[in-house]
Amino acid sequence: MTLSASAAPAAPAPSTAAAPPGRPAPPRHPSRHGRRRARAALLFLAPFAVLFVGLYLAPIGYTIHQSLYEQHRSGLGLTAPSTTFAGLGNYATALGDAEFRTSLLRVLLIGAVQVPVMLGLALTLALLLDAKQTMFKRFFRLAYFLPYALPGVIGAIMWSFLVAPRLSPISAAAEKLGLHLDLTSDGMLGPVIGNMLTWGWTGYNMLIIYAALQAIPPELSEAARMDGCSAFGIAWRIKIPMVRPALVLTTVFSIIGTAQLYNEPSILRNVAPNLSSTYTPISAAYSAVNAGNFNYAATESVILALLALVLSFGFLKFVQRKGAAL
């Protein structure tokens, strides 16, 4: 017996039944739902994007644009100056300026000595605070951080009184020992400024490293101690390698901060007239602004920014290669 064509079973229609209980029904329009979520994310990101472009990218672009022009004044300077395109002429002039090159080299030398000393002290203090035998941890943590809590200008003013030739207690103590110590002489200005930076920023870097130490599982130290490892061995073989990312971060911050050195030298000039107005690159750019040469100041600012960029990213690349080689 055969079935006729009219009696043949029809193909099953797509199921429109509801999803089983306990399972969420799939969205009817996934693309529309995704677009809605994307618009919500963009709405939340819009304030940051506007501020980032307006307060960061736009000033950088404007500074680079201004560095490519120069102003010409004619006569007695009574007429408005004319602005012409100079290309890389301002950069050639800045790099050919002996005072500006000296300021760049001076900052590099201060950073090469001061940054390792400061981070070494910060690491030592963080390890001491993290030790189980340390007492009054809260007090010492606050005491180490207190110099950073003071405004940088206030700290610079305090140190300027401590090194002033007629007011310095350090020079007075040296005089009693038969030593003539002038902390504002040309040879002492670099160490004095480095000491001011170390005093103000060691506590800040110490807190970053100390926070990284708190994230280390205590079981690692306990296991090493049970194996007979000393406290120094635990710090050297376990703690320091595990806070390596924090050390890299603080080093990058310190490199950028040293390149931006300005407050300490500018305050110190009140008691050290021999300190040049172009002692640091930012001071040189500020002097150009005071002279009305805004394009040249923009050029010096761009060169300093490129120097900080090369040093910081160069250090990061060096650390990454060393880490990959280990």
N, C-alpha and C positions, 0 to 999 in steps of 0.2 A: 504493500500500500504506500503510495507516494503522496507528499503534500503538494498542494497547488501553490502557485506564486503568491496568491493572495493570503494564503495561510502561513507563509514563511515567517519565522520570528524576526522582529525588527531589531536593529542595533541598539544597544543600551544607551540611553540618553545620559549626558553628563550629570553627575550627582550634584544636587543642590542642597543636600541635607546639611544640617548644622554640624559643627565640629563636636566630637565626643566631649562629654563633660570632663572638666579638669584640664583641657587643652585649649590654649588661646587660639582664636580663629585668625587665619592669616589676613594681613591687611589687603583690602580690595584694590588699593592704588598705591603700591610701594614707591613708585617714582614721585608721586605727589607728597607722600610722607617724608621722603628723603629731602625733597626741596624745602619743605617746611622746617625741618631740622637744620638744614644749611642756612636758611634765612635767620633762624633764631641764633645760631652760632655767630653769624656775621653781625647781627645786632649787638651781641655782647662784646664782640671784638672791635666794633666801630670806635668807641671812645679811645681805646688804647691806640688804634691805628691812626686816628686823627692827631692825637698828642705826639705819637712817635714821628709822624711825618712832619708836623708843624714845629716841634721843638727839637728834633734831632736831625732828620734827613735834610730838611729845608735849610737850616743854618749851615750845615756842612756843604751843601751844594752852592749856597750863596758865597761862602768863604772861598771855595775853589774858583768860582766865577770871578770874584774880586781879585784873586791873586793873578789872574791872567791880564789885568789891565794896570795901567800906570797913569798918574796925573802929572801934567806939565803946567807950571806956573810961569807967567811972563810978566815983565815989568817989575813993579814993586810988590806984586802979589795982591793988588787991590781989585783985580778982576777975578772972576770965577775961573778955577783951573779947568783945563781941557783934559778929557779922559780918552786915552788911545789904547788900542789893543797891543799888549806887549808879549803875548805868548808865554814862553818860558824865560823871558828876560829877567823877571823878578827873582826867579829861582836861581838863575846863574849869579845874580848880584848877591843874593843872600848866602849862597854857598861860597862865594868869593870874599865875603865879609869875615875878617879875622876874628872880630869880637863875637860874632854869632857862632862861628865854628868852635871857638874856645868855650862858649857857654854850653854847647852840645857835649863837648868832650868833658867838661867839668861835671855835668849831670851824670854822664856815663861812669865816671870815676867814683862819684859819690855812691851811685847805685851798686857798683861792683863790690864795694866794701861794706856799705851799710846794710843792704838787703840780706846777704848771708848771715851777718852778725845778728840782725834783728830776728830773722826766722830761726836761727839757732837758739837764741834766748827764748823765743816763744815756744819752741818745741820742748826745751828743757823745763820751762815752767809748767807746760801742759802735762808733761810726764810726771812731774812732782805732784801736781794736783791729782793725777789719776792713781797715784800709788796708794795702796791700802793703809800704809803706816802714816800718811800725812794727816795732821790734825788741823782743825780750824779751816777746812777747805773753803767754806763760804766766805770767810773773812779774807783769805788770801786771793780768792778769785775776784772779789770786789776790789781789793787793793791793787791787783795787777791791772784791772780794767779801768781804774779810776783816771789815769792820765788821758786815755782816749775819750772819756766822758767830758773832759774839759774842752771847750772850743779851741781850735788850733791857734787862733790869734792870741787868746789869753795865755796859752802855754808858751808861745813865742815871746810874748812880752815878759813873762816871768823869767824865762831863760836869758833874755837880753839884760835884765838887771843882774842876773847871776854871773854874767861874763863881762859886764861893763868895767872898764879899767879902774875907775875910782870906787866902784860899789861892789865888785866881785869878792865874795868871801873866799872863793877858791884862790884867787890871786893873792889875797891877804895872807892866807895860810901858807902859800908858797914863799911869800916874802919873809915870813918868820923862819923858814928853813934856809934862807939865804938864796932863794931862787927868784929870778925875775920872770914871771909868767904873764904874758899878754895874750889873752884869749881872743882878742879882736885883731891880731896881726894877720897878715896875708896867709901865712902858713898854717894858722890855726882856724881859719874860717871854715874850711871844709870839714875837719873833725867836729867842730862845734855844731854845725848844721846837721851833720850825720848823727851826733848825739841827741839833738832835739827830735829828729825823726824817729830814732830808736825808742826814745822815752815815750813818745806819743802814740806809737803804733804797735809796740810789742804786745800790749794787752789785748788789742783787737784781734791780732793774728793768733794769740794764745787761745782765745775763746773758740775760734774756728777749729783749731787743732784739737782742743779739749772736747768739743762736741763730737768730733770724729772718733776720738778715743772711747767715748761713752757707748758708741755703736758696736764696739768689738765684743763678741760674746765672752763673758768671764770664764767659760769652760776652757777656752784655749789657754789662758794664763794658769788656771788651776792644773790642767794636764801637764803643762811645761814645768810647773813647780813640783809636781809629783815625780817628774822624771829627773829632778835634781837641777833644773835650770835656775840660775840666780836672777835677782831682780833686774840687773843690768842686761843679762842675756834675754830675758823676756821682753824688755823694752827694745833691744836692738834687733832681735830676730822675729818678733811677733808684732809689737805695737807700731813701730816706725814703718815697716813695710805696709801695714794695713791702713795707715793714715796718709799714704803717699798721694792719693787724690787731693786731700786737704792741703798738703804741702805744695802741690802744683798750683792749686787755686790761689793760695796766699802769695806765692811767688809771682804769679801773673798780676795780681792786684798791686803788689809792691812795685813791680816794674812800671806799671802805668802810673801809679802815684808818684814815683820818683821823677818820671818825665814831666809831671805837672808841678814840680817844686816851685813855689812862689811865696807862700806866707812867711816862712821862716827867714829867708834872705831879706824880704822887704821890711820886716819888723826889725831885723838885726841891723839894718842900715842906720837906725837912730842912734846906736851906740858905736857903730863901726863905719865912719864916713869913708874909709878906704874900700868898702864893699861896692863894687861897680853896679850901676843901674841896669847893666846887661849881664848880671851874674848868671842867670838861668835863661833858657830860651823864652819862657813866658815873660820874664822881666824885659827881655829885648823886644818882644812883640808889644808889650805895654808901652815901652819907651817910644816905639814907632807910632803908636796911637796918639800919645801925647804930642808928638811932633806933627801930627796931621797926616801922616803917610799911612793911610788905612790899607792901601793895596799891599804895601810892603809888610805890614803887620799880618795881613791875611796869608801872605806867602810864608812867613816864618811859622805861623800857626799850622799850616798844612804840612810843612817839613817836620815839625815836632810830632804831629799826629802820625805821619808815616813812620817816623822813627819808633814811636811807641808800638805801632802796629807790627812792624818788622821784628822788634825785640820780643814782644809777647807771643806772637804766633811762631816765631823761630824757636822760642823756648818750648812751646807746646809740641812742635814737631820733633824737637830733640828728645823730649821726654817720651814721646810715643815710640820713637825708633829704639831708644834704650830699653823701653818696656817690652817691645817685640823681640829684641835680641836676647833678653833674659829667659 
